[in-house]
């Protein structure tokens, strides 16, 4: 938790939390390690006896039905006691799962990726390029279904105009961009700092819906994510994607995975609107919103391109679905667009999934990632839980 800042449970939970099945992870001071939990009526309930890892829990058949009727779960404390640090702290709601992301899935952010490529990572050139490309690409791409016959015609048109790009290829072509965002166990969560690499002078948050995908490919729920991005680094070369995306504390997920159950369905998820708020210590404020209905590929299609007969994830995976929000509000000067400053408060929210709150710092100032897979299994063994993992 950010020093001197206290979040309250009502602020980060979904608006219909009393009806939601919210699964996550906490570090429990009493248990002496990470616990998979269910949040119900403000209490944090221990699921360790069912499955000591989130990966294992998500593999249980009919998990939502089982948890909805489970009434004898031990209470580790209130959610507020974990948010205050008295009982422990929140952890990212996943552990052994692969952390993957789909890129260039919304028309607006697709346009910004082309601008990054054309600007070669130079923020000062972005506005002029945007003014040149937006009338053509913006009108051509909005509402276009990736991989469709119409998309093929637009591709041919843009190629004739000399405007084709590798980002457009994955944005409207048949094959989605699916990349590794972070390593298992490395994600941070609500209340933590997120990291910006000190080499970057042009960067942004990426508010996204994140799918929880079982090892057999079934989508069992969703959460929120911040796919922190270095625009100048990726803009210099798409081959620097790993350096732009996978850094210390650069992936935030949470606060909880909401399982599909009752009124919360994939059809509901398809219609959510994800909001973004950035508030800086310098008085700067920026807001934005991403309607999921504007996505160019169905979530199920993206999940099927992630996990299929050619690529499996035996421990499951989570998949960032991409964002349409590409911030362009000037901050450091006219025409320079948006970039983060140390101390920024970032809030990503939607009523059905709650609110993911983080603060920005440099990657070399964020706490180092030290608790990995070996540490998890060592801890579980010490607690006599290894056989159940």
C-alpha positions as CSV (number, residue, x, y, z in Angstrom):
1,X,0.0,0.0,0.0
2,X,1.2,3.5,-0.8
3,X,2.7,5.1,2.3
4,X,0.3,7.3,4.1
5,X,-2.7,6.3,1.9
6,X,-5.6,4.3,3.1
7,X,-8.2,2.8,0.7
8,X,-11.6,1.6,1.9
9,X,-13.4,-1.6,0.8
10,X,-16.5,0.3,-0.4
11,X,-14.3,2.3,-2.8
12,X,-12.7,-0.7,-4.6
13,X,-15.6,-3.2,-4.6
14,X,-18.1,-3.6,-7.4
15,X,-21.4,-1.7,-7.0
16,X,-23.3,-5.0,-6.6
17,X,-20.6,-6.6,-4.4
18,X,-23.3,-8.4,-2.3
19,X,-24.2,-10.4,-5.4
20,X,-20.7,-10.9,-6.8
21,X,-18.4,-13.9,-6.4
22,X,-15.1,-12.2,-5.9
23,X,-12.0,-14.4,-5.7
24,X,-8.5,-13.1,-4.9
25,X,-5.3,-13.5,-2.9
26,X,-4.0,-11.9,0.3
27,X,-0.9,-12.1,2.3
28,X,-2.2,-13.1,5.7
29,X,-0.1,-12.2,8.7
30,X,-1.9,-14.9,10.7
31,X,-1.3,-17.6,8.2
32,X,2.2,-16.5,7.5
33,X,1.9,-16.4,3.7
34,X,-0.4,-16.0,0.7
35,X,-4.0,-17.3,0.8
36,X,-6.5,-17.7,-1.9
37,X,-9.7,-16.0,-0.7
38,X,-13.3,-15.2,-1.3
39,X,-14.6,-11.8,-0.4
40,X,-18.2,-11.8,0.9
41,X,-20.1,-9.2,2.9
42,X,-16.9,-7.3,3.7
43,X,-15.1,-10.4,5.0
44,X,-12.1,-12.2,3.6
45,X,-12.8,-15.9,3.6
46,X,-10.0,-18.5,3.4
47,X,-10.2,-20.9,0.5
48,X,-6.9,-22.7,1.3
49,X,-8.6,-25.9,2.2
50,X,-10.2,-26.0,-1.3
51,X,-7.1,-24.9,-3.2
52,X,-4.0,-23.2,-1.9
53,X,-3.2,-21.6,-5.3
54,X,-5.4,-19.4,-7.5
55,X,-4.3,-21.5,-10.5
56,X,-5.6,-24.7,-8.8
57,X,-8.8,-23.0,-7.7
58,X,-9.7,-21.9,-11.1
59,X,-9.4,-25.4,-12.5
60,X,-12.3,-26.7,-10.2
61,X,-15.3,-27.6,-12.3
62,X,-18.4,-25.7,-11.4
63,X,-16.4,-23.4,-9.2
64,X,-18.9,-20.6,-9.1
65,X,-21.7,-22.9,-8.0
66,X,-19.6,-24.5,-5.3
67,X,-18.4,-21.2,-3.8
68,X,-21.9,-19.6,-4.0
69,X,-23.2,-22.4,-1.7
70,X,-20.1,-22.7,0.6
71,X,-21.0,-21.4,4.1
72,X,-18.3,-22.8,6.4
73,X,-15.2,-20.9,5.2
74,X,-12.8,-19.6,7.9
75,X,-12.6,-15.8,8.2
76,X,-9.1,-14.3,7.9
77,X,-10.4,-10.8,8.7
78,X,-12.3,-8.0,7.1
79,X,-11.3,-6.5,3.7
80,X,-10.7,-3.2,5.4
81,X,-8.3,-4.8,7.9
82,X,-6.2,-6.0,4.9
83,X,-6.5,-2.6,3.2
84,X,-5.2,-0.9,6.3
85,X,-2.3,-3.4,6.7
86,X,-3.5,-4.7,10.1
87,X,-4.3,-8.3,8.9
88,X,-1.9,-8.3,5.9
89,X,-2.2,-6.9,2.4
90,X,-3.8,-7.6,-0.9
91,X,-2.0,-9.6,-3.6
92,X,-2.7,-9.9,-7.3
93,X,-5.6,-12.3,-7.6
94,X,-3.5,-14.8,-9.7
95,X,-0.4,-16.7,-9.0
96,X,0.9,-19.5,-11.4
97,X,-1.1,-18.3,-14.4
98,X,0.6,-16.9,-17.5
99,X,0.0,-13.2,-17.9
100,X,-0.7,-12.4,-21.6
101,X,-2.1,-9.4,-23.4
102,X,-3.8,-8.7,-26.7
103,X,-2.6,-5.6,-28.4
104,X,-4.2,-3.1,-30.9
105,X,-7.8,-4.3,-30.4
106,X,-9.5,-0.9,-30.5
107,X,-9.6,1.6,-33.4
108,X,-8.5,4.7,-31.3
109,X,-5.5,3.0,-29.7
110,X,-4.7,1.4,-33.1
111,X,-4.3,4.9,-34.5
112,X,-2.0,5.9,-31.7
113,X,0.2,2.8,-32.3
114,X,0.6,3.9,-35.9
115,X,1.5,7.4,-34.7
116,X,4.1,6.0,-32.3
117,X,5.6,4.0,-35.2
118,X,5.7,7.0,-37.5
119,X,7.1,9.3,-34.7
120,X,9.9,6.8,-34.0
121,X,9.3,7.4,-30.2
122,X,9.5,11.2,-30.4
123,X,6.5,12.7,-28.6
124,X,7.1,16.1,-30.1
125,X,6.3,14.8,-33.6
126,X,3.1,13.0,-32.6
127,X,0.6,15.8,-32.9
128,X,1.5,16.6,-36.5
129,X,1.3,12.9,-37.5
130,X,-2.0,12.5,-35.7
131,X,-3.5,15.4,-37.6
132,X,-2.4,13.9,-40.8
133,X,-3.6,10.3,-40.1
134,X,-6.7,10.7,-38.0
135,X,-9.1,11.8,-40.7
136,X,-8.1,8.8,-42.9
137,X,-7.5,6.0,-40.3
138,X,-10.1,7.1,-37.8
139,X,-13.0,7.0,-40.2
140,X,-11.7,3.8,-41.9
141,X,-11.2,1.8,-38.7
142,X,-14.0,2.7,-36.4
143,X,-16.5,-0.2,-36.1
144,X,-14.5,-2.5,-38.3
145,X,-14.5,-6.2,-37.4
146,X,-11.0,-7.6,-37.5
147,X,-10.5,-10.4,-40.0
148,X,-13.7,-9.6,-41.9
149,X,-14.1,-9.1,-45.7
150,X,-14.6,-5.4,-45.1
151,X,-11.3,-5.3,-43.1
152,X,-9.5,-6.9,-46.1
153,X,-10.8,-4.2,-48.4
154,X,-9.7,-1.4,-46.0
155,X,-6.3,-3.1,-45.8
156,X,-6.0,-3.0,-49.6
157,X,-7.1,0.7,-49.6
158,X,-4.6,1.7,-47.0
159,X,-1.8,-0.2,-48.7
160,X,-2.5,1.8,-51.9
161,X,-2.3,5.0,-49.9
162,X,1.1,4.0,-48.4
163,X,-0.5,4.0,-44.9
164,X,-0.2,0.3,-44.0
165,X,1.5,-0.6,-40.7
166,X,2.4,-3.6,-38.7
167,X,0.0,-2.4,-36.1
168,X,-2.9,-2.3,-38.6
169,X,-2.0,-5.8,-39.6
170,X,-2.6,-7.2,-36.1
171,X,-5.4,-4.7,-35.5
172,X,-7.7,-5.6,-38.4
173,X,-6.0,-8.7,-40.0
174,X,-7.0,-12.3,-39.2
175,X,-4.3,-12.8,-36.5
176,X,-4.4,-11.0,-33.2
177,X,-1.3,-9.7,-31.4
178,X,-0.9,-11.9,-28.3
179,X,2.2,-11.2,-26.2
180,X,3.6,-11.9,-22.7
181,X,2.9,-9.0,-20.5
182,X,4.6,-10.2,-17.3
183,X,5.9,-13.3,-15.6
184,X,3.8,-15.5,-13.3
185,X,3.8,-14.1,-9.7
186,X,5.2,-10.7,-10.8
187,X,2.0,-8.7,-11.0
188,X,1.1,-6.0,-8.4
189,X,-2.4,-5.1,-7.4
190,X,-4.7,-2.4,-5.9
191,X,-2.9,-0.1,-3.5
192,X,0.6,-0.8,-4.9
193,X,2.9,1.4,-6.9
194,X,3.3,0.7,-10.6
195,X,6.6,1.3,-12.3
196,X,7.8,3.5,-15.3
197,X,11.2,2.6,-16.6
198,X,13.6,5.7,-16.0
199,X,14.6,5.6,-19.7
200,X,11.1,6.6,-20.8
201,X,9.9,10.1,-21.3
202,X,6.6,9.3,-23.0
203,X,4.4,6.7,-21.4
204,X,0.9,6.0,-20.3
205,X,-1.5,3.7,-18.3
206,X,-3.6,1.3,-20.3
207,X,-6.9,0.5,-18.6
208,X,-8.2,-2.9,-19.6
209,X,-10.5,-5.8,-18.9
210,X,-8.6,-9.0,-18.0
211,X,-10.1,-12.4,-18.6
212,X,-9.4,-15.4,-16.3
213,X,-8.9,-18.4,-18.6
214,X,-8.8,-22.0,-17.4
215,X,-6.2,-24.5,-18.7
216,X,-8.9,-25.9,-21.1
217,X,-9.6,-22.5,-22.5
218,X,-12.8,-21.8,-20.6
219,X,-13.3,-18.2,-19.6
220,X,-14.4,-18.2,-15.9
221,X,-14.4,-14.6,-15.0
222,X,-12.8,-11.2,-15.3
223,X,-10.9,-8.5,-13.5
224,X,-9.3,-5.1,-14.2
225,X,-5.7,-4.4,-15.3
226,X,-3.2,-1.7,-16.0
227,X,-1.0,-2.6,-18.9
228,X,1.6,0.1,-18.2
229,X,3.2,1.1,-21.5
230,X,6.3,3.0,-22.6
231,X,5.3,4.7,-25.8
232,X,8.7,6.1,-26.7
233,X,10.4,2.7,-26.3
234,X,8.0,0.7,-28.4
235,X,7.8,3.6,-30.9
236,X,11.5,3.3,-31.6
237,X,11.0,-0.3,-32.6
238,X,8.3,-2.9,-32.2
239,X,11.1,-5.3,-31.4
240,X,11.5,-3.4,-28.1
241,X,7.9,-4.5,-27.0
242,X,9.3,-6.6,-24.2
243,X,11.3,-3.7,-22.8
244,X,8.3,-1.4,-23.2
245,X,5.9,-3.8,-21.4
246,X,7.6,-6.1,-19.0
247,X,9.4,-4.2,-16.2
248,X,9.4,-4.1,-12.4
249,X,5.8,-3.4,-11.2
250,X,4.6,-2.7,-14.7
251,X,1.6,-5.0,-14.6
252,X,-1.2,-4.3,-12.2
253,X,-4.2,-6.7,-11.9
254,X,-7.2,-6.7,-9.5
255,X,-8.5,-6.1,-7.0
256,X,-10.4,-9.4,-7.5
257,X,-11.5,-11.8,-10.2
258,X,-15.3,-11.7,-10.5
259,X,-16.5,-15.2,-11.5
260,X,-19.3,-15.5,-14.0
261,X,-22.3,-16.3,-11.9
262,X,-25.9,-15.2,-11.7
263,X,-26.5,-11.9,-13.5
264,X,-22.8,-11.4,-14.3
265,X,-22.3,-13.0,-17.7
266,X,-20.1,-12.6,-20.7
267,X,-22.9,-10.6,-22.3
268,X,-22.8,-8.2,-19.4
269,X,-19.0,-7.9,-19.6
270,X,-19.2,-7.1,-23.3
271,X,-21.1,-3.9,-22.5
272,X,-19.1,-2.5,-19.6
273,X,-17.4,0.8,-19.8
274,X,-13.9,1.1,-18.2
275,X,-13.0,4.5,-16.8
276,X,-9.6,6.0,-16.2
277,X,-8.6,8.8,-13.8
278,X,-5.0,10.1,-13.5
279,X,-4.4,12.7,-10.9
280,X,-0.9,14.1,-10.4
281,X,0.8,15.8,-7.5
282,X,1.3,18.8,-9.9
283,X,-2.5,19.3,-10.1
284,X,-2.8,17.7,-13.5
285,X,-5.9,15.6,-14.0
286,X,-7.0,13.4,-16.9
287,X,-10.0,11.2,-17.4
288,X,-11.1,8.8,-20.1
289,X,-13.4,5.9,-20.9
290,X,-13.2,2.7,-22.9
291,X,-16.5,1.0,-23.9
292,X,-16.0,-2.7,-24.4
293,X,-18.5,-2.6,-27.2
294,X,-16.0,-0.8,-29.4
295,X,-13.5,-3.7,-29.4
296,X,-12.7,-5.1,-32.8
297,X,-12.5,-8.7,-31.8
298,X,-14.8,-10.7,-29.5
299,X,-13.2,-11.7,-26.2
300,X,-13.9,-15.3,-27.0
301,X,-12.0,-14.9,-30.3
302,X,-9.0,-13.5,-28.5
303,X,-9.1,-16.2,-25.9
304,X,-9.2,-18.8,-28.7
305,X,-6.1,-17.3,-30.3
306,X,-4.4,-17.4,-26.9
307,X,-5.2,-21.0,-26.0
308,X,-5.7,-23.7,-28.7
309,X,-4.3,-27.0,-29.9
310,X,-1.2,-25.2,-31.0
311,X,-0.6,-23.5,-27.6
312,X,-1.6,-24.6,-24.1
313,X,-1.3,-23.2,-20.6
314,X,-1.5,-26.0,-18.1
315,X,-1.6,-23.5,-15.2
316,X,-4.2,-21.3,-16.8
317,X,-3.7,-17.8,-18.0
318,X,-5.1,-14.3,-17.8
319,X,-5.5,-12.2,-20.9
320,X,-5.6,-8.4,-21.1
321,X,-8.1,-7.5,-23.8
322,X,-6.5,-4.2,-24.9
323,X,-7.7,-0.6,-24.5
324,X,-9.2,2.1,-26.7
325,X,-7.9,4.8,-24.4
326,X,-4.7,6.4,-25.7
327,X,-4.1,9.6,-23.7
328,X,-3.2,12.7,-25.7
329,X,-3.9,15.5,-23.3
330,X,-0.8,17.7,-23.2
331,X,1.2,17.7,-19.9
332,X,4.8,18.8,-20.3
333,X,4.2,21.2,-23.2
334,X,2.0,21.9,-26.2
335,X,1.9,19.0,-28.7
336,X,3.8,16.7,-26.4
337,X,0.7,14.7,-25.3
338,X,0.5,12.8,-22.0
339,X,3.2,11.2,-19.9
340,X,3.3,10.0,-16.3
341,X,5.0,11.8,-13.5
342,X,6.2,10.2,-10.3
343,X,3.4,10.4,-7.7
344,X,0.5,10.1,-10.2
345,X,-2.6,8.4,-8.8
346,X,-4.2,6.1,-11.4
347,X,-7.7,4.7,-11.0
348,X,-9.2,2.1,-13.4
349,X,-12.8,1.3,-12.7
350,X,-16.1,-0.2,-13.9
351,X,-19.1,-0.8,-11.7
352,X,-19.2,-4.5,-12.2
353,X,-15.6,-5.2,-11.4
354,X,-14.7,-2.4,-8.9
355,X,-11.7,-0.1,-8.8
356,X,-8.0,-0.7,-9.3
357,X,-5.9,2.1,-7.7
358,X,-2.2,2.5,-8.1
359,X,0.5,5.2,-7.7
360,X,3.3,5.8,-10.2
361,X,7.0,5.6,-9.4
362,X,10.2,4.7,-11.3
363,X,10.7,0.9,-11.7
364,X,14.0,1.2,-9.8
365,X,12.2,2.8,-6.9
366,X,9.3,0.3,-6.7
367,X,9.8,-2.7,-4.4
368,X,11.7,-5.4,-6.2
369,X,9.9,-8.6,-7.1
370,X,11.4,-11.3,-4.9
371,X,8.5,-13.7,-4.1
372,X,8.4,-16.0,-7.1
373,X,7.2,-19.6,-7.8
374,X,10.0,-21.2,-5.7
375,X,9.2,-19.0,-2.8
376,X,5.5,-19.7,-3.1
377,X,6.0,-23.5,-3.0
378,X,8.5,-23.2,-0.2
379,X,5.9,-21.3,1.8
380,X,3.2,-23.7,1.0
381,X,5.4,-26.6,2.1
382,X,6.2,-25.0,5.4
383,X,2.5,-24.6,6.0
384,X,1.8,-28.2,5.1
385,X,-0.2,-27.3,2.0
386,X,2.0,-28.5,-0.8
387,X,0.1,-31.7,-1.5
388,X,-3.0,-29.6,-2.2
389,X,-1.4,-27.2,-4.7
